[in-house]
Amino acid sequence: MNTELFIARRLYGSGEKRISKPAVAIAQWGVAVGIIIMIASLCIVIGFKHEIRDKIIGFGGNIQVRNYEVSEYGEKPVTITNDETEQLKRLPGVAHVQTFIQKAGLISVGNEFEGVLLKGIGANYDNSFFAEHIIKGEFPQFSDTTASNKIVLSQNLADRLRAGVGDKLNIYFMHDGIKARRMTISGIFNTNLNEIDNILAITDIYTTRRLNNWTDKEVTGVEISVTDYNLMQPIAENVSHVTDSIAHRNREMLYAKTVEEMNPSMFAWLDVLDQTVWIILVLVLGIAGFTMISGLLILILEKSNLIGILKAIGARNASIQKIFLYYGVLIIGKGMVYGNIIGLVLCFIQQKTRLIALDPQMYYMDSVPIEFSWLLAPLNIAMFIISVAMLVLPSMLISRIAPTKAIKFE
């Protein structure tokens, strides 16, 4: 039998109403609150990062291939054949390859005018991201070979133009003179990523190709989705090898960039959130550790008579120290169980109900995002080990308690 653990359990489960009871409760709930904050911080930050990241990827893929050179009307095209597109699809880690053509223009409804970046997409385009964020109307299936005369706008653009689904609008472009197109709004989307929402509109690739006077093999760029985000950089290097040969054949200057390289400021901001989480975790650990140390010291002082008796009957300092360390482990363990249950339940409720709202103008989303992570398990283990380790030093106070004085203490 583990005698030290047995005594610790009896002390922990005793119903005595002593001064240590509130201190132990405070220490226990200090650990629980620390765990709740740890779970909430991690789930919110991971959810926030992934939601922002997924939105940026939804607009342009994980990797883009484009032309370095520009003309007076915008970027020069990337010349790519169907066979070369298939070659990119066969690369390890590539999930999907799609082409697009962009054209800057001026959109008008009545007396309202707005600058717009018209993005033409075709049948090979994965429109699930835009379809997911449609709030009015529908996202049509665009063709590569016919003009749909339909357009999908962001809610920001539609509000500024005072237009809705079914309304007609005119778009004007500069290319060998002024060109105009009349289109019908078929859908309105909202991602809350205002930097892009404010300027982007979607139509068929056939229309944008004709506006640029490009051939069927010419596009503004190629968007590539990957199966594993963590392997994005090596996949981009493989893509570069293929595009270098394409560029050499067509005498073009092409580049392949990851979503992080195309949006450095946004991803630098997201990386700062990681540092914030670690600062929060260190502060939480410090507070939980302080309450545990305080509770243990109070307990040792209160139980000094017991310590004196144990020493008098031959117990060694190390053995008595173990009793109080086990006692601390029981407090920490129960606090962590409470903290995990409460923290996980609260996060689950928020994930399902989106109860806590955010200002989308500030945070790019309308509610606090939650994403559970496997990192919660190692963080729990680390917090338990560090919390117990922090109790070793104060438990050494036991060696300074003299049996004769301690027994007389009561």
Legacy VTK file of the C-alpha trace (Angstrom):
# vtk DataFile Version 3.0
C-alpha trace
ASCII
DATASET POLYDATA
POINTS 410 float
0.000 0.000 0.000
1.160 3.553 -0.764
0.945 4.992 2.759
1.583 8.574 1.693
-1.223 8.475 -0.892
-3.582 6.867 1.650
-2.973 9.668 4.195
-3.295 12.333 1.480
-6.672 10.923 0.422
-7.907 10.874 4.018
-6.808 14.474 4.489
-8.415 15.518 1.198
-11.688 13.752 1.952
-11.933 14.781 5.615
-14.940 16.835 6.545
-13.164 19.006 9.091
-14.130 22.661 8.964
-10.734 24.273 9.148
-9.169 27.424 7.757
-7.566 25.403 4.943
-10.952 24.530 3.388
-11.511 27.919 1.698
-7.848 28.050 0.657
-8.059 24.600 -0.907
-11.320 25.532 -2.687
-9.737 28.725 -4.020
-6.682 26.786 -5.212
-8.882 24.156 -6.845
-11.041 26.684 -8.664
-7.957 28.713 -9.547
-6.732 25.681 -11.491
-10.206 25.176 -12.995
-10.458 28.797 -14.168
-6.953 28.528 -15.627
-7.959 25.462 -17.633
-11.159 27.165 -18.823
-9.165 30.188 -20.033
-6.582 27.906 -21.671
-9.249 25.928 -23.564
-11.171 29.044 -24.606
-8.027 30.891 -25.739
-6.729 27.985 -27.795
-10.072 27.107 -29.396
-10.863 30.740 -30.239
-7.448 31.575 -31.694
-7.248 28.382 -33.765
-10.827 28.903 -34.934
-10.140 32.540 -35.783
-6.922 31.763 -37.679
-8.426 28.924 -39.663
-11.603 30.826 -40.532
-9.640 33.832 -41.821
-7.174 31.548 -43.617
-9.964 29.531 -45.232
-11.657 32.700 -46.469
-8.463 33.973 -48.096
-7.865 30.545 -49.660
-11.488 30.457 -50.826
-10.929 33.635 -52.833
-7.692 32.517 -54.494
-6.592 28.974 -53.660
-3.515 27.846 -51.734
-1.134 28.561 -54.625
-1.471 30.912 -57.590
0.428 30.926 -60.874
0.485 34.333 -62.565
2.520 36.478 -64.946
5.108 38.944 -63.636
4.637 41.249 -66.617
1.904 43.842 -66.966
0.434 45.783 -69.855
-1.411 49.091 -69.937
-4.658 47.193 -69.278
-3.418 45.020 -66.423
-1.535 41.767 -66.051
-0.336 39.900 -69.095
-1.906 36.449 -69.494
-0.627 33.039 -68.522
-0.737 30.703 -71.512
-1.688 27.220 -70.373
-3.196 24.257 -72.202
-5.541 21.571 -70.888
-2.659 19.070 -70.913
-0.537 21.386 -68.787
-3.447 21.871 -66.379
-3.739 18.108 -66.076
0.013 17.915 -65.431
-0.431 20.252 -62.461
-3.355 18.172 -61.186
-1.167 15.054 -61.133
1.409 16.609 -58.798
1.505 14.978 -55.320
-0.607 16.897 -52.797
-2.601 18.863 -55.384
-6.352 18.613 -54.760
-7.776 20.874 -57.471
-6.613 23.182 -60.292
-8.774 25.967 -61.754
-8.253 28.959 -64.015
-9.656 32.486 -63.888
-9.523 35.807 -65.722
-9.750 39.166 -63.966
-10.700 42.538 -65.404
-10.923 45.873 -63.608
-13.904 48.019 -64.445
-16.522 50.494 -63.312
-19.951 49.264 -62.303
-23.071 51.413 -62.292
-26.682 51.101 -61.203
-28.731 54.235 -61.836
-26.648 57.136 -60.551
-24.399 54.979 -58.354
-20.861 54.057 -59.532
-18.285 51.739 -57.961
-14.896 50.375 -58.986
-14.948 46.610 -59.358
-12.584 43.722 -60.050
-14.554 41.334 -62.234
-13.418 37.731 -61.865
-14.379 35.326 -64.618
-14.631 31.655 -63.736
-15.572 28.579 -65.746
-16.922 25.069 -65.435
-13.726 23.780 -63.782
-14.013 26.271 -60.912
-14.893 24.950 -57.455
-17.608 27.419 -56.402
-18.373 25.763 -53.033
-16.756 28.641 -51.111
-18.905 31.304 -52.762
-22.025 29.122 -52.658
-21.509 28.709 -48.900
-21.470 32.482 -48.396
-24.424 33.335 -50.664
-27.009 35.243 -48.607
-29.432 36.208 -51.388
-30.230 34.631 -54.738
-28.044 31.820 -56.073
-24.574 31.164 -57.413
-24.960 30.092 -61.067
-22.921 27.411 -62.806
-20.821 29.471 -65.198
-19.671 28.181 -68.602
-16.398 28.511 -70.515
-18.093 28.810 -73.900
-21.134 31.074 -73.500
-21.889 34.433 -71.909
-24.289 34.109 -68.984
-24.910 37.860 -68.597
-25.117 37.120 -64.861
-23.048 38.545 -62.050
-22.575 37.780 -58.363
-21.782 40.733 -56.084
-20.726 41.075 -52.483
-23.227 42.534 -50.040
-20.937 45.560 -49.565
-21.017 46.374 -53.272
-24.746 45.711 -53.556
-25.494 48.008 -50.603
-23.374 50.835 -51.992
-25.030 50.458 -55.391
-28.465 50.116 -53.765
-29.061 47.044 -55.877
-30.549 43.622 -55.241
-31.014 40.211 -56.839
-32.669 40.521 -60.243
-31.531 44.115 -60.821
-29.647 44.949 -63.998
-26.405 46.886 -64.035
-23.843 48.196 -66.489
-20.095 47.556 -66.281
-17.592 49.668 -68.211
-14.058 48.601 -69.107
-11.061 50.258 -70.734
-9.539 48.079 -73.467
-8.890 49.586 -76.894
-11.572 52.122 -76.029
-14.523 51.826 -73.672
-16.407 48.539 -73.554
-19.694 48.017 -71.744
-21.635 44.976 -70.586
-25.147 44.774 -69.168
-25.662 42.055 -66.568
-28.252 40.801 -64.110
-27.445 40.260 -60.435
-28.079 36.569 -59.738
-26.659 36.361 -56.241
-25.169 38.329 -53.360
-22.468 36.904 -51.069
-20.942 38.058 -47.803
-17.687 36.722 -46.318
-17.032 39.706 -43.978
-13.507 39.875 -45.437
-14.095 43.466 -46.433
-10.793 44.124 -48.214
-11.897 41.680 -50.913
-15.675 41.942 -50.580
-15.502 45.671 -51.324
-14.190 45.207 -54.877
-14.872 41.665 -56.103
-17.627 40.511 -58.451
-17.986 37.127 -60.183
-19.116 36.295 -63.727
-18.339 33.723 -66.430
-14.806 33.389 -67.832
-16.125 33.632 -71.410
-17.150 37.282 -70.875
-13.846 38.346 -69.273
-11.885 36.527 -71.982
-13.705 38.447 -74.719
-13.194 41.729 -72.862
-9.425 41.094 -72.852
-9.371 39.776 -76.441
-7.584 36.640 -75.216
-7.492 33.141 -76.718
-8.902 30.023 -75.046
-5.446 29.178 -73.687
-4.867 32.566 -72.012
-5.905 33.261 -68.415
-4.994 35.727 -65.681
-3.886 32.938 -63.430
-4.174 29.388 -62.165
-5.431 28.633 -58.652
-4.235 25.430 -57.016
-5.747 23.842 -53.898
-3.713 21.411 -51.805
-4.730 18.413 -49.706
-2.570 19.391 -46.714
-1.955 23.021 -45.775
1.232 22.105 -43.907
2.749 20.762 -47.154
1.856 23.857 -49.151
5.418 25.178 -49.508
6.987 21.992 -50.971
3.959 21.596 -53.258
4.486 25.190 -54.454
8.097 24.308 -55.308
6.890 21.370 -57.413
4.379 23.665 -59.120
7.215 26.108 -59.886
9.156 23.366 -61.693
6.177 22.739 -63.984
5.407 26.418 -64.558
9.068 27.177 -65.318
8.921 24.796 -68.256
5.593 26.310 -69.375
7.062 29.812 -69.129
10.134 28.784 -71.111
8.022 27.323 -73.923
5.759 30.369 -74.145
8.486 32.947 -73.389
6.566 34.270 -70.398
7.680 35.305 -66.924
5.563 33.254 -64.527
5.641 32.850 -60.768
3.988 30.485 -58.313
3.227 31.966 -54.882
1.530 30.527 -51.811
-1.393 32.278 -50.163
0.955 33.358 -47.353
3.372 34.978 -49.805
0.522 36.797 -51.553
-0.946 38.099 -48.266
2.085 38.649 -46.000
0.566 41.342 -43.785
-2.576 39.319 -43.067
-0.652 36.171 -42.145
1.889 38.157 -40.101
-1.055 39.503 -38.106
-2.398 35.960 -37.604
1.048 34.815 -36.408
0.968 37.511 -33.716
-2.104 35.770 -32.280
0.036 32.704 -31.514
2.332 34.828 -29.371
-0.693 36.296 -27.594
-1.959 32.824 -26.707
1.397 31.826 -25.213
1.439 34.999 -23.102
-2.078 34.196 -21.863
-1.083 30.608 -21.047
1.991 31.739 -19.069
-0.117 34.235 -17.083
-2.793 31.616 -16.416
-0.180 29.108 -15.274
1.351 31.724 -12.981
-1.981 32.581 -11.371
-2.997 28.928 -10.965
0.440 28.084 -9.546
0.317 30.992 -7.091
-3.093 29.928 -5.727
-1.876 26.327 -5.417
1.293 27.361 -3.554
-0.736 29.592 -1.212
-3.210 26.787 -0.515
-0.437 24.258 0.163
1.417 26.603 2.534
-1.773 27.246 4.488
-2.415 23.511 4.648
1.129 22.761 5.856
0.882 25.402 8.592
-2.531 24.114 9.643
-1.364 20.497 9.711
1.897 21.243 11.533
0.669 19.215 14.513
0.132 16.187 12.244
3.572 16.727 10.705
5.113 16.781 14.204
3.358 13.533 15.167
4.457 11.808 11.933
8.044 12.903 12.538
7.837 11.740 16.162
6.850 8.210 15.102
9.740 8.044 12.617
8.395 9.396 9.318
11.083 10.990 7.183
10.802 14.474 5.681
10.669 13.056 2.137
7.760 10.775 3.087
5.771 13.632 4.680
6.602 15.838 1.711
5.084 13.179 -0.569
1.839 13.268 1.460
1.377 16.958 0.777
2.474 16.649 -2.845
-0.152 13.916 -3.318
-2.638 16.248 -1.628
-1.691 18.950 -4.133
-2.046 16.470 -7.008
-5.599 15.647 -5.853
-6.497 19.350 -5.753
-4.945 20.020 -9.162
-6.535 16.913 -10.679
-10.039 17.798 -9.503
-9.615 21.414 -10.596
-8.462 20.288 -14.044
-11.418 17.913 -14.407
-13.871 20.714 -13.533
-12.037 23.158 -15.789
-12.007 20.805 -18.781
-15.682 19.920 -18.428
-16.800 23.539 -18.096
-14.396 24.853 -20.766
-15.284 22.199 -23.350
-19.026 22.555 -22.731
-18.888 26.353 -23.083
-16.845 26.101 -26.286
-19.208 23.449 -27.675
-22.222 25.668 -26.957
-20.553 28.611 -28.694
-19.570 26.447 -31.674
-23.147 25.240 -32.170
-25.119 28.377 -31.297
-22.731 31.234 -32.190
-24.086 32.952 -29.070
-21.275 35.505 -28.629
-21.334 37.962 -31.537
-18.502 40.048 -33.012
-18.372 43.183 -35.099
-17.617 41.894 -38.632
-16.119 45.256 -39.575
-13.397 44.698 -36.979
-12.948 40.927 -36.830
-13.943 39.705 -40.349
-16.638 37.427 -38.851
-19.931 37.913 -37.058
-19.398 35.587 -34.073
-16.615 34.125 -31.946
-15.199 31.118 -33.870
-14.422 27.862 -32.080
-12.263 25.004 -33.306
-11.216 22.126 -31.062
-7.613 20.996 -31.330
-5.539 17.957 -30.322
-3.165 20.464 -28.674
-5.551 20.586 -25.702
-4.309 17.157 -24.544
-0.555 17.973 -24.382
-1.320 21.397 -22.879
-3.343 19.743 -20.109
-0.489 17.334 -19.419
2.072 20.168 -19.431
-0.042 22.288 -17.088
-0.459 19.357 -14.693
3.290 18.592 -14.614
4.321 22.231 -14.193
1.686 22.851 -11.490
2.886 19.836 -9.492
6.535 20.846 -9.984
5.740 24.309 -8.588
4.630 22.653 -5.323
7.956 20.933 -4.670
9.696 24.037 -3.286
6.977 25.114 -0.815
6.604 21.489 0.350
10.242 21.650 1.540
8.978 23.834 4.399
8.104 20.553 6.113
11.793 19.868 6.818
11.969 23.038 8.944
9.158 21.989 11.267
10.514 20.608 14.559
8.400 17.748 16.057
8.515 19.050 19.667
7.360 22.540 18.739
4.782 21.303 16.239
3.097 18.953 18.741
2.867 21.781 21.287
1.473 24.085 18.594
-2.129 22.928 19.144
LINES 1 411
410 0 1 2 3 4 5 6 7 8 9 10 11 12 13 14 15 16 17 18 19 20 21 22 23 24 25 26 27 28 29 30 31 32 33 34 35 36 37 38 39 40 41 42 43 44 45 46 47 48 49 50 51 52 53 54 55 56 57 58 59 60 61 62 63 64 65 66 67 68 69 70 71 72 73 74 75 76 77 78 79 80 81 82 83 84 85 86 87 88 89 90 91 92 93 94 95 96 97 98 99 100 101 102 103 104 105 106 107 108 109 110 111 112 113 114 115 116 117 118 119 120 121 122 123 124 125 126 127 128 129 130 131 132 133 134 135 136 137 138 139 140 141 142 143 144 145 146 147 148 149 150 151 152 153 154 155 156 157 158 159 160 161 162 163 164 165 166 167 168 169 170 171 172 173 174 175 176 177 178 179 180 181 182 183 184 185 186 187 188 189 190 191 192 193 194 195 196 197 198 199 200 201 202 203 204 205 206 207 208 209 210 211 212 213 214 215 216 217 218 219 220 221 222 223 224 225 226 227 228 229 230 231 232 233 234 235 236 237 238 239 240 241 242 243 244 245 246 247 248 249 250 251 252 253 254 255 256 257 258 259 260 261 262 263 264 265 266 267 268 269 270 271 272 273 274 275 276 277 278 279 280 281 282 283 284 285 286 287 288 289 290 291 292 293 294 295 296 297 298 299 300 301 302 303 304 305 306 307 308 309 310 311 312 313 314 315 316 317 318 319 320 321 322 323 324 325 326 327 328 329 330 331 332 333 334 335 336 337 338 339 340 341 342 343 344 345 346 347 348 349 350 351 352 353 354 355 356 357 358 359 360 361 362 363 364 365 366 367 368 369 370 371 372 373 374 375 376 377 378 379 380 381 382 383 384 385 386 387 388 389 390 391 392 393 394 395 396 397 398 399 400 401 402 403 404 405 406 407 408 409
